[in-house]
Amino acid sequence: MDLGRYTDFLLVLGVYILCLFMRADASQDPIVTTSKGKVRGFRKNVDGKQVDVYYGIPFAKPPLGNLRFRHPQPNDPWSGIFNATVKPNSCMQGFDKIFKNFSGENVWHANTPRSEDCLYLNVYVPKVKKPIKNKAVFVWIYGGGFYSGTSTLDIYDPSYLVLLNDVIVVSIQYRVSVLGFLALGIPEAPGNAGMFDQLMGLDWIQREIRNFGGNPRNVTLFGESAGAASVAFHLVSPLSRSKFDRAILQSGSLTCPWAVISREEAFRRSKVLAEKFKCSPVDTAWDIYKCLKAQPAKDFPDYVWYVVEGISQFPFVLIVDGTFLVETPEISLATQNFKRVPLLVGSNKNEGTYFLAYFRKDIFDIETNALISKEIFRILSDTLIEYYPQYPTKLNSFGRDAVLYQYTNWENPDDKISNRNKLDQLVTDYNFLCQVNQLAEAYSNAGEKVYYYYFTQIPSQSPWPKWVGAYHAAEIEYIFGSPVDRSKNFLDNEVELSKKMMRFWTNYAKTGDPNKNWGEQNLQEWPVHTAAQKEYLYLNADNVHNLLTGKGLRAKECAFWKEYLPRLVAATLDISEAEKQWKMQFAEYSQKYIVDWRHQFENFVKNHEKRMANCKNDS
């Protein structure tokens, strides 16, 4: 045999052997039968253990053509075996492009093709020697301001959470931005389509999860930021309440000022978007619908940001549509019109830094310490809360002065580090923490158990500068077990913190109490959050073996946002400019001359008493 033929023979033999190995591997792939057809996943090795992964199972028809903007429709059955071994498309969205090639930003970029054909879900099931049926089920709902996000991100890989705690995790894709939340009040664009995507995903879980070993009567929703807000909306929606059993909310709630807008504001934003596409006329809902339906989906991300401005304002979000949401979030909480379950909720210490860095990159420079002068502090305190209580209503001068007064470091207003931290606290309190506090208080007042965490850990492997702190979404990798992966070089105490957080989360999912798990020793560390004491648990690696607790997390600041400022705005809402000027001058005059006033008043009292005494003597 000559050398050429021998080489060809070896090549063919190698390919043949490789195919045999591939077929052998494929024979080990898990196959599950669902009501729509069979799906084939794959078996993933993680630290010597295995998890069965099913990517991209369809749960609705692709929302293409005439289905764009509409509520989702049930998908059709398929023949053969569906290949669930490839991550699904991400729903159409743009990329944040504030920083150039920065890993702290890139981690959130969609990592699969972006498409309107995106209504798929993923299932992760632990492979164990003695499989237990009726496993507790987590449902992950991603954040992203309702304008971005995808379940396929590497940071959302739940393999360690699944394997170390014997639970199933399902993650759902839902439409975002204008494709998911265009609200024109017509059947073709009714609004809240992205929430109905989530609902249809929950329906799939109720119908199919037993086939994967899960318990449809032990389903816990958990999400972060807009994902947490989504969880909160499911707590109040009459359409959702029977589809899950428990809820975890990380850094978000239904009263977040960026989560819901009025129908009128939704129409205004839609009209502005249509005008950006140079459509005419755009006077009616039908005009706008025809315009936007005709546009390529890939063009929307470049235009949606023209409809809104300001920090933590997102282009297309929820409305009270009378179907999914039947009333405003504030009414739902005030009347206790929500699903009665124990809650696990919390916030991060520095939610605001992430948004400040994006809002004013020139000032909050990630290459420096972002020191803020007294003058810049005053300007930013105005612009950060320019819109109140909701966009596009602007906060009046009395309200802006009150915010400035509340967050100024009066002991040293020239302290540039303190000024930066105070601006972070302002954004954190208003947009996230105080909204979570309000939900926790409502549930506590309703007699439900609430477990509140305060995440203060700065990730050792964070690409962000130290001043960013325990930033928005920093807790996610600990909950999904990323520090347990030794190749990522987290500190030993961070590994322990991650394991403890996963244990808390899964204990809660299984029993409703993060301290308890059936047949295991209780953790007995996390106190119940009561309306009176407002107890909470610090999550920090420095004290991982003896976690600290606190009471009344930023209660004073939240009282300012929830009690004082609304009353101040209401009292000064409709006064004339002349009256405003008089009140401001009066306030300045009263402060400047208060000592003289007191002196004059004391003299008046003395003279009055003297005159009264003289009158008595004369009589």
Residue pairs with C-beta under 8 A, 6 or more apart in sequence:
1 9
28 43
29 40
29 41
29 42
29 43
29 85
30 40
30 41
30 42
30 43
30 52
30 54
30 125
30 127
31 38
31 39
31 40
31 41
31 81
32 38
32 39
32 41
32 54
32 211
32 212
33 211
34 57
34 208
34 211
35 77
35 207
35 208
36 58
36 75
36 76
36 77
36 78
37 77
37 78
37 79
37 80
37 81
37 82
38 80
38 81
38 82
39 54
39 57
39 81
39 82
39 84
40 81
40 82
40 83
40 84
40 85
41 52
41 53
41 54
41 55
41 84
41 85
41 123
42 52
42 53
42 85
43 50
43 51
43 52
43 53
43 127
44 50
44 51
44 52
44 53
44 159
46 159
46 160
46 163
47 163
47 484
49 126
49 127
49 163
50 126
50 127
51 124
51 125
51 126
51 127
51 159
51 162
51 163
52 124
52 125
52 126
52 127
53 85
53 122
53 123
53 124
53 125
54 84
54 122
54 123
54 124
54 125
54 212
55 84
55 85
55 86
55 87
55 88
55 120
55 122
55 152
56 84
56 86
56 87
56 88
56 89
56 120
56 121
56 122
57 82
57 84
57 120
57 121
57 122
57 123
57 204
58 75
58 82
58 119
58 120
59 75
59 119
59 120
59 121
59 172
59 200
59 201
59 203
59 204
60 72
60 73
60 74
60 75
60 119
60 197
60 200
61 67
61 72
61 73
61 74
61 75
61 76
61 119
62 116
62 117
62 118
62 119
63 69
63 70
63 72
63 73
63 116
63 117
63 119
63 175
63 179
63 193
64 116
64 117
66 188
67 73
68 116
68 179
68 293
68 297
69 179
69 182
69 188
69 189
69 193
69 289
69 292
69 293
70 187
70 188
70 189
70 190
70 193
71 190
71 193
71 196
72 119
72 193
72 196
72 197
72 200
74 200
75 119
87 111
87 112
87 122
87 152
88 112
88 118
88 120
88 122
88 151
88 152
88 173
89 112
89 113
89 114
89 115
89 117
89 118
89 120
89 173
90 110
90 111
90 112
90 113
90 114
90 115
90 118
90 150
90 152
90 173
91 114
91 115
91 116
91 118
91 150
91 173
91 174
91 175
91 176
91 179
91 180
92 114
92 115
92 116
92 118
92 175
92 176
92 177
92 179
92 297
92 298
92 300
92 301
93 110
93 114
93 144
93 147
93 148
93 149
93 150
93 176
93 177
93 301
94 147
94 148
94 301
94 302
94 304
95 109
95 110
95 301
96 105
96 108
96 109
96 148
96 358
98 105
98 357
98 358
98 361
99 105
99 361
99 366
102 366
102 463
103 463
104 366
104 462
104 463
104 464
107 153
107 154
107 155
108 144
108 148
108 149
108 153
110 148
110 150
110 152
110 153
111 150
111 152
111 153
111 154
112 150
112 152
114 298
115 297
116 175
116 179
116 297
118 173
118 175
119 173
119 174
119 175
119 197
119 200
120 173
121 151
121 170
121 171
121 172
121 173
121 201
121 204
122 151
122 152
122 170
122 171
123 168
123 169
123 170
123 209
123 212
124 158
124 159
124 162
124 168
124 169
124 170
125 135
125 162
125 168
125 212
125 213
125 214
126 135
126 162
126 163
126 166
126 167
126 168
128 166
131 213
132 166
132 213
133 210
133 213
133 215
134 210
134 213
134 214
134 215
134 218
135 166
135 167
135 168
135 213
135 214
135 215
135 218
136 167
136 168
136 214
136 215
136 218
136 220
136 506
136 509
136 510
137 167
137 168
137 169
137 170
137 205
137 209
137 214
137 215
137 216
137 218
137 219
137 220
137 509
138 158
138 161
138 167
138 168
138 169
138 170
138 220
138 222
138 505
138 509
139 169
139 170
139 171
139 172
139 201
139 202
139 205
139 219
139 220
139 221
139 222
139 244
140 151
140 156
140 158
140 169
140 170
140 171
140 172
140 222
140 223
140 227
141 171
141 172
141 174
141 198
141 221
141 222
141 223
141 227
141 228
141 230
141 231
142 149
142 150
142 151
142 153
142 156
142 171
142 223
142 224
142 226
142 227
143 149
143 223
143 224
143 225
143 226
143 227
143 228
143 251
143 252
143 473
144 150
144 176
144 225
144 226
144 227
145 225
145 226
145 258
145 314
146 176
146 177
146 180
146 181
146 194
146 226
146 259
146 314
146 316
146 317
146 318
147 176
147 177
147 304
147 314
147 315
147 316
148 176
148 177
149 176
149 226
149 227
150 173
151 171
151 172
151 173
155 476
155 477
155 480
155 482
156 171
156 476
156 480
157 480
157 482
158 169
158 171
158 480
158 481
159 481
160 480
160 481
160 482
160 484
160 485
160 498
160 502
161 167
161 169
161 479
161 480
161 481
161 502
161 505
161 506
162 168
162 169
164 481
164 484
164 499
164 502
165 502
165 503
165 506
167 506
167 509
167 510
168 209
168 212
168 213
168 214
170 201
170 205
170 209
172 197
172 198
172 201
172 202
173 197
173 201
174 180
174 194
174 195
174 197
174 198
174 201
175 181
175 193
175 194
175 197
176 194
177 300
177 301
177 304
177 315
177 316
178 270
178 273
178 292
178 300
178 304
178 315
178 316
179 193
179 297
179 300
180 193
180 194
180 197
180 316
181 191
181 192
181 193
181 194
181 266
181 316
181 317
181 318
181 319
182 189
182 191
182 193
182 270
182 292
182 316
183 189
183 190
183 191
183 192
183 263
183 266
183 267
183 270
183 316
183 319
183 321
184 190
184 191
184 266
184 267
184 270
184 285
184 288
184 289
185 191
185 263
185 267
185 285
186 285
186 286
186 289
188 289
188 293
189 285
189 289
189 292
190 321
190 323
191 263
191 266
191 318
191 319
191 321
192 318
192 319
192 321
192 323
192 324
192 325
195 230
195 233
195 237
195 318
195 324
196 324
198 230
198 234
199 239
199 240
199 243
199 324
202 219
202 234
202 240
202 243
202 244
203 243
205 214
205 216
205 219
205 243
206 216
206 219
206 243
207 216
209 215
209 216
209 219
210 216
217 245
218 245
218 509
218 510
219 243
219 244
219 245
219 246
220 244
220 245
220 246
220 247
220 248
220 508
220 509
221 231
221 234
221 244
221 246
221 247
221 248
222 231
222 247
222 248
222 249
222 250
222 505
223 229
223 230
223 231
223 248
223 249
223 250
223 252
224 250
224 251
224 252
224 473
224 475
224 476
225 250
225 251
225 252
225 472
225 473
226 252
226 259
226 314
227 250
227 252
228 249
228 250
228 251
228 252
228 253
229 252
229 253
229 254
229 256
229 259
231 247
231 248
231 249
231 252
232 247
232 249
232 252
232 253
232 254
232 329
232 439
233 240
233 254
233 259
233 318
233 324
233 325
233 329
234 240
234 241
234 243
234 244
234 247
234 339
235 241
235 247
235 254
235 338
235 339
235 341
236 254
236 325
236 329
236 332
236 337
236 338
236 339
237 324
237 325
237 326
238 326
239 323
239 324
240 324
240 339
241 339
245 341
246 341
246 342
246 344
246 508
246 509
246 512
247 339
247 341
247 343
247 344
248 343
248 344
248 345
248 505
248 508
248 509
249 343
249 344
249 345
249 346
249 436
249 439
250 345
250 346
250 475
250 476
250 479
251 346
251 347
251 348
251 351
251 432
251 436
251 472
251 473
251 475
252 259
252 432
252 435
252 436
253 259
253 345
253 435
253 436
253 438
253 439
254 260
254 329
254 332
254 333
254 435
254 439
255 329
255 330
255 333
255 435
255 438
255 439
256 431
256 432
256 435
257 312
257 387
257 388
257 389
257 390
257 391
257 430
257 431
257 435
258 312
258 313
258 314
258 317
258 431
259 317
259 318
259 329
260 317
260 318
260 319
260 320
260 325
260 328
260 329
260 390
261 269
261 317
261 318
261 319
261 390
261 391
262 319
262 320
262 390
263 319
263 320
265 390
265 391
265 392
266 316
266 319
267 285
267 288
268 307
268 392
269 307
269 308
269 315
269 316
270 288
270 292
270 307
271 282
271 288
272 306
272 307
273 288
273 292
273 303
273 304
273 306
273 307
274 282
274 287
274 288
274 291
274 292
275 282
276 303
276 306
277 291
277 292
277 295
277 299
277 303
279 287
279 288
279 290
279 291
281 287
282 288
282 291
304 315
304 316
305 315
307 315
307 316
308 314
308 315
308 391
310 383
310 386
310 387
310 391
311 355
311 356
311 359
311 383
311 384
311 427
312 355
312 427
312 431
313 387
313 391
318 324
318 325
319 325
320 326
320 327
320 328
327 337
331 337
332 338
333 438
333 439
333 442
334 442
336 442
336 445
336 446
338 442
338 443
338 446
340 446
340 448
341 448
341 512
342 448
342 449
342 450
342 451
342 508
342 512
342 513
343 439
343 440
343 443
343 448
343 449
343 450
343 451
344 450
344 451
344 453
344 504
344 505
344 508
344 514
345 436
345 439
345 440
345 450
345 451
345 452
345 453
346 436
346 452
346 453
346 454
346 455
346 475
346 536
346 539
347 428
347 432
347 433
347 436
347 453
347 454
347 455
347 553
348 428
348 432
348 454
348 455
348 456
348 470
348 471
348 472
348 473
348 474
348 475
349 428
349 454
349 455
349 456
349 469
349 470
350 424
350 428
350 468
350 469
350 470
350 471
350 472
351 424
351 427
351 428
351 431
351 432
351 433
351 471
351 472
352 423
352 424
352 425
352 426
352 427
352 428
352 431
352 432
352 472
353 364
353 424
353 464
353 467
353 468
353 469
353 471
353 472
354 468
354 471
354 472
354 473
355 427
355 431
355 472
356 363
356 364
356 370
356 423
356 424
356 427
357 364
357 366
357 370
357 464
357 468
359 384
360 380
363 370
363 372
363 376
363 380
364 370
364 420
366 464
366 465
366 468
367 465
368 465
369 417
369 420
369 465
369 467
370 420
370 465
370 467
371 416
371 417
371 419
371 420
372 380
372 416
372 419
372 420
372 423
373 414
373 416
373 419
374 413
374 414
374 419
376 419
377 408
377 413
377 419
377 422
377 423
378 404
380 423
381 400
381 403
381 404
381 407
381 408
381 423
381 426
382 400
382 404
384 423
384 426
384 427
385 395
385 399
385 400
385 403
385 426
385 430
386 394
386 395
387 393
387 394
387 395
388 394
388 395
388 399
388 565
388 569
389 566
389 569
395 403
395 569
396 569
396 572
396 573
397 580
397 584
398 568
398 569
398 572
398 580
398 583
399 565
399 568
399 569
399 572
402 560
402 564
402 565
402 568
403 426
403 565
406 557
406 560
407 422
407 423
407 425
407 426
408 422
409 415
409 418
409 419
409 422
412 418
413 419
420 467
424 469
425 554
425 557
429 554
429 557
429 558
429 561
430 561
432 472
433 553
433 554
433 558
434 554
434 557
434 558
434 561
434 562
436 452
437 534
437 553
437 554
437 555
437 558
438 558
438 562
440 450
440 452
440 529
440 534
441 531
441 534
443 450
444 450
444 529
444 530
444 531
445 531
449 512
449 513
449 528
450 528
450 529
451 508
451 513
451 514
451 526
451 528
451 529
451 537
452 529
452 534
452 535
452 536
452 537
452 553
453 504
453 526
453 536
453 537
453 538
453 539
454 536
454 537
454 538
454 539
454 550
454 553
455 470
455 474
455 475
455 539
455 540
456 470
456 538
456 539
456 540
457 470
457 474
457 475
457 478
457 494
457 497
457 539
457 540
457 541
458 466
458 469
458 470
458 474
459 474
459 477
459 490
459 494
460 489
460 490
460 491
460 494
461 488
461 489
461 490
462 468
462 471
462 474
464 471
475 501
475 539
477 483
477 498
478 494
478 497
478 498
478 501
478 502
478 539
479 498
479 501
479 502
479 505
481 498
481 499
481 502
482 488
482 490
482 498
483 490
483 491
483 494
483 495
483 497
483 498
484 495
484 498
484 499
490 498
491 541
493 541
493 542
493 544
494 541
496 541
496 544
496 545
497 539
497 540
497 541
497 544
500 523
500 544
500 547
501 539
503 517
503 523
504 514
504 515
504 523
504 526
505 514
506 517
507 513
507 514
507 515
507 516
507 517
507 523
508 514
510 517
510 518
511 517
511 518
514 523
514 526
515 522
515 523
515 524
515 525
515 526
516 522
516 523
525 537
525 547
526 537
526 547
527 535
527 536
527 537
527 549
528 535
529 535
529 536
533 551
533 552
534 551
534 552
534 553
534 555
535 549
535 550
535 551
536 549
536 550
536 551
536 553
537 547
537 548
537 549
538 547
538 548
538 549
538 550
539 547
540 547
540 548
572 580
572 583
575 583
590 597
